[in-house]
Every structure is written in C-alpha cells, then in structure tokens.
C-alpha cells in the first residue's frame, strides 16, 4: 500500500530555489516562493545560519515546523541536511517543495521517494540522505526541446502562468496548513 502524505508527520519543509533577486520569479525558484508565502501566512521571520535561511513556525495544529531555504544555489541544496539531522529529523519527516518538469504547469503532486530525474537540487539532497523523503512537485511543464531545459528552468514564468502563481501558492499553503 502506498504511503499517504500527512503533514502531521513532517518536521521540516525545504523549498528549492536560487538565492537573490535575479532568480525570484524563475521556474526553478518556485520552492522559495512557496516557503515565503508559508512564512508570511504563519507570521514568522527568516533567520540566516549555515548557508540557509530558516524559520521555525507553529502550524495551526500546534505542530512545530522548520522552514528552510538553502542559499547554496540549486546544485548544492543538500548542504542544509546536516543541520536537520542534528535536530533528529529523519528523511521521511522532510518535505521538499520543488519545480517539476514532468508535470504540466500548475499540477501539484505529493509523493515519497524516487529518483532525481535530472533535478540537481533533488540530486544534492538524495546524495546526503537518500531518496526516501517527501516531495511536493510543483508542475512547471517541459519545453519541447530537451536542450532548452537548463534555460527554461532559469527563466521567469510567462505572464499568463505568472498570473496563476499566487492562487497555486495559496493552494499549497492551505494544503500544508490544513486550512
């Protein structure tokens, strides 16, 4: 039987993205945007430590949650994992929010385990803790030409998709907070 996602089992949420204003609206930084919205919703402030921004929040259920944005650029996202491991957080207690080329724009899918499928942020995390962590895949679609993938993920969403992003992010925040 396949495991069902339950936020009550999660102790840390990592949003993947690239740091800096230049990257804010890139497809690859959707994880950062989700975590920023979640932090705003939970009214917590970001702190910086060990190559990451983090916030500790209480969900409406009273559950403590660590929110993390790695500041190491996508390819080294896994460098934040020792910090979580020191807190006793196990891989299956981690949710990683990331862009997903294999899902059409706006499709939101939770799953646990699996390969990185060429996503360098996931590759970095898997290299540190293995594949058995939760993922929230935020569909960004795929360009027709595989050669265009690196440029595609490092560009802004087109205006029509960008207009839908706030509603999709609100949906993710509601899914996480149970509201």
C-alpha positions in Angstrom: 0.0 0.0 0.0 1.3 3.4 -1.0 2.0 5.9 1.9 -0.3 8.8 2.1 1.1 12.3 2.8 0.2 13.6 6.2 1.6 17.0 7.3 1.4 15.8 10.9 4.5 13.5 10.1 6.5 16.4 8.7 9.0 18.3 10.8 10.8 20.3 8.1 9.9 21.8 4.8 12.7 22.7 2.3 11.9 25.0 -0.6 14.3 24.7 -3.5 15.4 27.8 -5.4 18.3 30.0 -6.2 19.1 32.9 -3.9 19.0 36.5 -5.0 16.5 38.9 -6.6 17.6 37.9 -10.1 16.1 34.4 -9.6 12.9 35.2 -7.7 10.4 34.6 -10.5 12.3 31.8 -12.2 10.6 28.4 -12.5 13.5 26.8 -10.6 12.7 29.1 -7.6 9.1 28.2 -7.0 10.0 26.3 -3.8 11.4 29.6 -2.4 8.2 31.4 -3.3 6.0 28.8 -1.7 8.1 28.9 1.5 8.0 32.7 1.6 4.2 32.6 1.3 4.0 29.9 4.0 6.2 32.1 6.3 4.0 35.1 5.7 0.9 33.0 6.4 2.4 31.7 9.7 3.8 35.2 10.5 7.4 34.1 11.1 10.6 35.8 10.2 13.5 34.4 8.3 16.9 33.9 10.1 20.2 33.0 8.4 22.6 30.3 9.5 24.9 27.7 7.9 24.2 28.6 4.2 20.4 28.8 4.6 17.5 30.9 5.7 15.3 29.2 8.2 12.2 29.9 10.3 10.7 27.9 13.0 6.9 28.1 13.0 3.8 26.6 14.6 1.2 25.3 12.2 -2.5 25.9 13.1 -2.5 22.4 14.6 0.2 23.5 17.1 2.9 21.4 15.4 6.4 22.8 15.2 7.8 23.1 11.7 11.2 24.1 10.4 11.1 26.1 7.1 14.3 26.1 5.1 15.6 27.9 2.0 19.1 26.7 1.1 21.2 29.7 0.0 23.8 27.5 -1.7 22.2 27.6 -5.2 20.2 24.7 -6.5 23.1 22.3 -7.2 24.2 22.2 -3.5 20.8 22.3 -1.8 21.6 19.2 0.2 24.2 21.1 2.3 21.4 22.1 4.7 20.7 18.5 5.7 23.3 18.0 8.4 21.6 20.9 10.3 18.3 19.0 10.2 19.9 15.7 11.1 21.5 17.3 14.2 17.9 18.1 15.3 17.0 14.4 14.9 14.8 14.9 11.8 14.6 11.8 9.7 14.3 11.8 5.8 10.6 10.7 5.9 9.9 13.8 8.1 11.1 16.2 5.4 9.0 17.7 2.7 10.9 19.2 -0.3 9.0 21.7 -2.5 10.4 21.9 -6.0 9.7 22.6 -9.6 8.8 19.6 -11.7 9.3 19.4 -15.5 7.4 16.2 -15.8 4.1 17.7 -14.6 2.1 20.2 -16.6 2.0 23.8 -15.3 0.1 24.1 -12.0 -0.2 20.4 -11.3 0.6 19.8 -7.6 1.6 16.3 -6.5 2.8 14.8 -3.2 4.9 11.7 -3.3 7.6 10.0 -1.3 10.9 8.5 -2.6 12.0 8.3 -6.2 14.9 9.5 -8.3 16.0 13.0 -9.0 15.1 12.7 -12.7 17.9 15.2 -13.6 16.8 17.8 -11.0 20.1 18.9 -9.5 18.6 20.2 -6.2 17.0 16.8 -5.6 20.2 15.1 -6.7 22.1 17.0 -4.0 19.6 16.1 -1.3 19.5 12.5 -2.3 23.3 12.4 -2.1 23.0 13.4 1.6 20.0 11.4 2.9 18.9 9.0 0.2 15.7 9.2 -1.7 13.1 8.5 1.0 11.8 12.0 1.7 8.5 13.6 0.8 8.3 15.9 -2.3 5.7 18.4 -3.3 6.2 18.6 -7.1 5.0 21.9 -8.5 4.4 21.4 -12.2 6.2 23.9 -14.5 5.8 21.9 -17.7 8.6 21.0 -20.1 10.0 22.7 -23.2 9.6 20.7 -26.4 13.4 20.6 -27.0 15.4 18.8 -24.2 18.3 21.1 -25.0 16.3 24.0 -23.7 15.7 22.6 -20.2 18.6 24.5 -18.5 17.4 27.8 -19.9 13.8 27.0 -19.4 14.0 26.5 -15.6 16.2 29.6 -15.3 13.6 31.9 -16.8 10.5 33.6 -15.4 7.1 32.1 -15.9 5.3 33.7 -18.8 2.7 36.4 -17.9 -0.3 34.1 -18.2 1.2 31.5 -15.9 2.6 34.1 -13.5 -0.9 35.4 -13.1 -1.9 32.0 -11.7 1.0 31.5 -9.4 -0.5 33.4 -6.3 -3.6 31.1 -6.4 -1.5 28.0 -6.8 0.8 29.0 -3.9 -2.2 29.8 -1.8 -3.5 26.3 -2.5 -0.1 24.8 -1.4 -0.2 26.8 1.8 -3.7 25.6 2.5 -2.7 22.0 1.8 0.2 22.3 4.3 -1.6 24.2 7.0 -4.9 22.3 6.7 -6.9 25.5 6.2 
